[in-house]
């Protein structure tokens, strides 16, 4: 769709995920710090990290969450990095095993366009609003975490390493600006 902005190139990227314990993670993080450069978007005191806040959408039957294998559905989310005034409206899919993201940056005050306020015709997030309505998607979960991010090249291939820790989540039915989750959130003790 022409309104969507391709992210990470047109060919997609391979993504491999592992679950780590809090005891194992620091060892791998230090190894990555020796082999890879800090992500240029990192802004934390660690020099290679940042906070990530997301609001995920699904339908009444949780079809996105339950879909697996070749029936996997795209994920729709609103993502915010740190305390930025910019939100990213995202669709993440995995055709042919490669991750593809389409995302559009919008100011936080544009969130009203996803709820009830009719957006202007030229609004860049119109594609996202249209998809949410067409698929019957609504907010289901806020997620927050701290991310370590490193990148570089290994054997001529681009590599991006991320490690997410201090993961918190909470169910929601409200459309809101993603931000820090504290007392009301459920901690997830994995990395």
C-alpha positions in Angstrom: 0.0 0.0 0.0 1.4 3.3 -1.0 0.6 5.0 2.3 2.8 2.6 4.2 6.5 3.3 4.8 8.7 0.2 4.3 11.0 -0.4 7.3 14.2 -2.4 7.2 14.3 -2.6 3.4 12.1 -4.3 1.0 13.5 -7.8 1.4 12.8 -8.2 5.1 15.2 -9.6 7.7 15.5 -12.9 9.5 14.7 -12.7 13.2 15.7 -15.4 15.7 14.5 -15.1 19.3 15.8 -16.9 22.5 14.6 -16.8 26.0 17.4 -16.2 28.6 17.5 -16.2 32.4 18.5 -13.1 34.3 21.8 -14.9 35.2 22.7 -15.8 31.6 21.8 -12.5 29.9 24.7 -10.4 31.2 27.3 -12.8 29.8 25.7 -12.6 26.3 25.3 -8.8 26.6 29.1 -8.4 27.4 30.0 -10.6 24.4 27.8 -8.5 22.1 29.4 -5.3 23.5 32.8 -6.7 22.5 31.8 -7.7 19.0 29.2 -5.2 17.9 28.8 -1.4 17.9 26.1 0.5 19.9 22.9 1.2 18.1 23.0 4.9 17.0 19.5 5.4 18.5 20.6 4.3 22.0 20.3 7.1 24.6 20.6 5.5 28.0 23.4 5.9 30.5 24.5 2.4 29.4 25.3 3.8 25.9 23.5 1.1 24.1 20.0 1.0 25.4 16.6 2.6 25.4 13.1 2.0 26.7 10.4 0.6 24.4 6.7 1.0 25.1 4.1 -0.7 22.9 0.3 -0.9 22.7 -0.8 -4.1 20.9 -4.1 -4.7 19.1 -6.1 -7.8 18.5 -9.7 -8.8 17.8 -12.3 -10.3 20.2 -11.1 -13.9 19.6 -7.4 -13.0 19.9 -6.8 -14.3 16.4 -3.4 -12.5 16.0 -2.2 -14.0 19.3 -3.5 -17.5 18.5 -2.4 -17.7 14.8 0.7 -19.9 14.2 2.7 -21.3 11.3 1.5 -20.3 7.8 -1.7 -18.9 9.3 0.3 -16.2 11.3 -1.4 -12.8 11.1 0.4 -9.4 11.1 0.7 -7.7 14.4 -0.6 -4.2 14.8 0.9 -2.0 17.4 1.7 1.5 18.5 5.3 1.9 19.6 7.1 4.7 21.5 10.7 5.0 22.4 11.6 6.6 25.7 9.7 9.8 26.4 9.6 10.9 22.7 6.6 12.8 21.4 6.6 10.6 18.3 4.6 7.4 18.0 5.1 4.7 15.4 2.0 3.0 13.9 3.3 -0.4 12.9 2.3 -3.5 11.1 4.8 -6.4 11.6 4.5 -9.5 9.5 6.7 -12.5 8.7 6.1 -13.6 5.1 8.5 -16.4 4.1 10.1 -16.4 7.5 11.5 -12.8 7.1 10.3 -9.9 9.3 8.8 -7.0 7.5 7.7 -3.9 9.2 5.6 -1.0 7.9 5.6 2.0 10.1 4.5 5.6 10.1 5.7 8.2 12.6 3.0 10.5 14.0 2.9 13.0 16.9 1.4 11.7 20.1 -1.6 14.1 19.8 -2.6 12.3 16.6 -3.7 9.3 18.7 -7.2 10.9 18.7 -7.5 10.0 15.0 -7.5 6.3 15.9 -10.4 6.7 18.2 -13.2 9.0 17.2 -11.8 12.1 15.6 -11.9 11.9 11.8 -8.4 12.5 10.5 -7.6 14.9 7.7 -7.5 13.3 4.2 -3.7 13.7 4.0 -2.9 12.1 7.4 -0.1 9.6 7.0 -1.6 7.2 9.6 -4.9 6.7 7.7 -3.7 3.2 6.5 -3.3 2.1 10.1 -6.7 3.4 11.2 -8.3 1.7 8.2 -6.7 -1.7 9.0 -7.7 -1.6 12.7 -11.4 -0.9 11.7 -11.4 -3.4 8.8 -10.0 -6.2 11.0 -12.0 -5.3 14.2 -8.8 -4.7 16.2 -8.8 -2.9 19.5 -6.2 -2.4 22.3 -5.5 -5.5 24.3 -2.1 -5.1 26.0 0.5 -2.6 27.0 4.1 -3.9 27.1 7.2 -2.1 28.3 10.9 -3.1 28.5 14.4 -1.9 28.4 16.4 -2.8 25.3 20.1 -3.2 24.8 20.8 -2.8 21.0 24.1 -3.5 19.2 24.8 -3.8 15.5 27.5 -4.6 13.0 28.7 -6.9 10.3 29.7 -10.5 10.6 31.0 -12.4 7.6 29.6 -9.7 5.3 26.1 -9.9 6.8 24.4 -7.1 8.7 23.6 -8.2 12.3 21.4 -6.5 14.8 21.5 -7.8 18.4 18.8 -6.8 20.9 18.2 -7.9 24.4 15.0 -7.0 26.2 14.8 -7.0 29.9 12.7 -5.6 32.8 9.7 -6.7 30.7 6.3 -5.6 32.0 2.8 -6.0 30.6 -0.7 -5.2 31.5 -4.0 -5.9 29.8 -6.0 -2.9 28.5 -9.0 -2.0 26.5 -8.1 1.7 26.4 -6.4 3.5 23.6 -3.5 5.6 25.1 0.0 6.7 24.6 2.4 3.8 25.5 4.6 4.6 28.5 6.3 3.2 31.6 4.4 0.5 33.4 5.0 0.3 37.1 2.8 -1.1 39.9 -0.1 -2.1 37.8 2.0 -4.3 35.4 2.9 -7.9 35.5 6.6 -8.5 35.5 8.0 -11.2 33.2 11.2 -12.6 34.6 13.0 -13.5 31.3 15.3 -11.7 28.9 
